[in-house]
Amino acid sequence: MTDPTPDDAQLRASLDRVRTEVGKAVVGQDGAVTGLIIALLADGHVLLEGVPGVAKTLLVRTLSRTLRLETRRVQFTPDLMPGDVTGSLAYDPRSGEFAFREGPVFTNLLLADEINRTPPKTQSALLEAMEERQVSADGVTRPLPVPFLVAATQNPIEYEGTYALPEAQLDRFLLKLVLDVPERDAEVAMLRRHADGFDPHDLGAAGVEPVLGTVELLAARAAARRVGVADDVLAYVVDLARATRRSPSMRLGVSPRAVAGLLAAAKAWAWLTGVEKVTPDHVQAMLLPAWRHRVQLRPEAELEGVSVDQVLRSVVQQVQVPL
């Protein structure tokens, strides 16, 4: 006899436990933890950006330990080939034939570590997997496991030895989360843990335990999709998108995929906070992480030192909010 599907309150409690377990290893990145949980609920991929040493990889590793899901990690390097990610045909001496050998992308949670340290050709190997949840090779299409999420880390593109991600790939990430250096108190708390013997390579010793499995995650996703959205809020999301396309500071506004992504993230955030309908506040809360990587500034705006986040905030201020 199978266990009954947990109700919404139980699912939210489990996700709160996920946050607590992640907090046993990662300090001062609460926003990024929430963003990853929202991406799990919205069935979207996440790009985490920050300077080296702000716990990008540790955050994803710790999250994966709290989930009873298969997880694989790929360290992206300049010599990595597309087949090293998606898989390739390999000769089987026993059968005398070529057979497809699955790559690490055939998993539930793929940690693509330092994704912008590999050339665009290898980066693009993930395009089909991220959008269609499948890999095509040798004329055969192979579905990926369900659920499937890519959590990619990258250093700022100004750093030496990095390659800018192609626009088509950036648009396939639901959220881009920026990890800053923690505040003073959080950094002191982090250092105290290291002084007490915390080993980031041994999450088991830190007490991080699995909390959520596939059944619970899929149930939570279904619940988030049922969150209602009024027509005026839908129109508000579209008006925000059109404002990015008209902005004099923007060379490229958001795509229709970005519009749908913002709505999915807002619904997930609304459900996570226990609200039955999406409000403009939910939309505004998710707009920066959902859109900051999908737009491009004009060169003159960049020369003036204007940031993407600043332009998006001005867009929010200019568009009328539904009552």
N, C-alpha and C positions, 0 to 999 in steps of 0.2 A: 504494500500500500504506500503510495507516494504522499509526501508531506503536503499539506494545503499551502497554496500560495499566500505569502504574508500580505497583510493589508498595508495601506499607505503609511500609517503611523509606524508600523514595524520596519518598513523599508527605510523611512527617514531615520529611524533610530540606528539602523545598521550603518547608514552612510555617515551619521554622526560618529559612530565608533571607528569608521575608516579614518575620519579626520583625527580622532584621538590617537589612533595607532600610528599614523604618519607623524604626528607631533612628538612621538617618542624618539624620533631620529632627526627630524627636520625642525628647526626653530626659525621663526621670523618670516615665514613664507605662507601665511595663512591664505592670502589672496590667490596664490598659485595653486594651493591645495583645493580650494573651492572651485577654481577654474577647471582643474582636472576632473573633479567630480561632475561638474556640469557637462563637460565633454563626454564623459561616460554615459550620462543620462540622455544626451542629445545625439548619441551615436556619431560623434565627430572626432577628428584628429586635432592634436595640439602641438603647437610649436612653442618651445620655451627658449627665451633668449636672455642672456646675461653674460657678464664677464666671467672668466674662469674662476672657480672656487666659491660660487654662491649656491651650491647644492642642487644644480639642475639634474644631474644624473642621479644623485642620491634620492632626490624627491621621487623620481619615476621608479627607481628600484624599490623604494619603501612602499609606494603605492601598490606596486605589483605584488609585494609580499602580503598586503592586506586583502588581496583578491585571490580567490581560488580559481585562477585562470592560468593557462599556459603563457609564459612570457619568454621572449628571446631578445637578445641584444646584439646589435651590429655596430661596431666601431667604424665610422666612416673615415676613410683615409684617401689620399690622392691616388693610390693604386687600386682601389676597390673597383671591381667590374660589376656590370648590371646582373650577370648571372650569379654573382656571390650573394645577391640579395633575394632575387626571385627564384633562383634555381636554374638548372641547365641539364642538357642531355649528357649522360655519362655512359661509357661502355661497360657492360656487364660481361666479364670474361666467362662466367658460368653459363649464361644463356647465349653468348655470342651476339647479343643485340644491344642497341642503345636504349636506355630507359631514362625517364625524367627523374631527376633527383631534386626534391623540394628544397628550396632555400629557406632561410630563417623567417621570411615573410609569412610562412604558413604557421601562424600562431594566433593567439588572441590579443596579446599586447606586445607590440614591437617597439623596443627602445632603439630609435635611430640616433645614436650618440654622435654629436658634432657633425650633423648632416651637411653643413656647409663647408666641410673640409674635403669633400670629394667633388670632382668635376660635374658639370650639369648633365652629362650623358648618364652617369650612374644615379644622380639624383632623380632623373626622369624615369628610372626603372620603377619607381613607386607610383607613378601616375595612375595606371590602370588599377593597381591594388587599392589605392586610397579612394578612388571614385567609384569603381564598380565591384570592389571586393572580390576580385578574381585575378588570375594570372594566365596569360595566353602564351604558349610556347609550342613550337613544332605543330602548329595547326590545331592544338587542343586547348580548350579553355578549362581551367581548374579553379573551382570556387575556393575561397578562403574560409577559415572557420568563423563561426558566429559565437560571440561578438568578435570584431576585429577593430583595433584602434592603433594608430601610429602616434607615439609620443616622441617627438624629435627635439633634440637640443641643438642650439647653435650659439656661437660666439658672435658678437657684433661684427658686421661685415668690414668694419674699419681695421679689424685685426689681421695681421699678416698671415697668409696661407689659407684664406677663406674665399669661397666663391658665392656670389649672390644666388639665391634660389630662383629658378625660373618663375615667371608670373603665373603660369598655368599650375605650378605646384603650390605656390603660396595660396592660391585661391581654393585649394582643396583642404587647407587647414581650417577647421571651424574657428579656432581661437589661437591668438598669439599672446602668450603670457610673458611679461617682462619681469625678470627676477632682479631686484636691486640688492645692494649690500644691506643687510639687516640694520635696524635701528640699534642704538647703543645697548639698551637693556637686553634685547634679543641676542646680540652678539656676545654679551657677557654670559647670558644663560647658556649659549652654545659652547663657549669656552669652558664653563664650569663642567659641562658634561664630558668634554674631552679630558679635563683634569681629573675627573672621577673614573676614567678608564673607558669611555665610550669608543667603540671601534666601528667606523662606518662600513667596514667590510663584513661585519658580523651582526646583521640585523636581528638575528635570533637572540643573541646575548642582550640586545637592547630591549627585548620583550615585545617586539613587533609581531603580532599574530594575525592569521587570516580571519577575515570577517565575512566577506561577501563572495558568493558564487554566481555561476551563470544564471541559474533560475531566478535568484533575487534581482540580479542586474537587469535581466530582460523584463521582469515584472515592473521594476522601477521605471524603465524606459517607456513601457506601455502606459503607465500611470501619467508620466510627464506629457506624453503625446495627447492625452485626453484633456489637458488643461484648455479651457476655453479662451477664445480671442474675439473681442468685439470688432465690428467692421471699422469703427473709427480708429482703433489701435492698428489694424492692418494698414489703413490709409496713412497713418502716422509713420509707420516703418517705411512705406514707399516714398513718402515726402522727404524723409531723411536721406534716403538713397539718392533721390533726384537732386537734392541739395548738394550732395558731394559731387555730382556730375556737373553742376553749374558753378561750383566754387571757383573763383579766379585763381586760387592757390593750387588747385588740383590739375594735374595733367591727365590723371585717370581716376574716375570715380568707381564706386563699387558695382559689381556685377549682379545680375539676378540671383546667382547662386549665393552671393553674400547676403542678399535680402532674406532669402529662405534660411540661411544659417543664423542670422540674427534672431529671427523669429523662433527657431528651434532652441537656441540658447536661452532666450527670454522665457519660453515655456518651461524649460528645465529649471531655471532659477525660481520661477513662480511656484512650481510644484515643491521644490526643495524648501521654500519658505512657508509652505502650507497654504498657499493662496490658490483659489480655484480658477481665477481668470487673470490673464496677463494685463498689467497696467503699463502706462508710459514709463513709470519708474523702473520696471523690470527691463524694458527696452533700453532705456538710457544707461542702466547699470552694465549691460552687456555690450553696448555699442563699441567702446574702444577695443576690448579684446577680440571682438568679432570682425572688426573692419580695419584695424590699424595696419594690417599686413596686406590688405587688398587694394589700397589706393596708392597713388604716386603723386608727389608734389612737383610743381613746375620748377625748373632750375632757378628762376629768380626768387622763388619763395625759399628754396634751400639756401641760397646765397644770403638771404636776409636772416637766416638762423631760425626760421619757423619750423616747428616739428609737426609731424602728422597728427599727433594727439591734440596739439593746440588747434589745428584746423578743424578736426572732428568735434572738439568741444564748442567751437564757434558755430558749427553747423547745428548742433543741438540747441544752442541759444537762439538761432534764427528761425527755426521751424516751430510753428504754432503747435502747442500741446493740446490734444483733445480734452474736453472737460469731462 
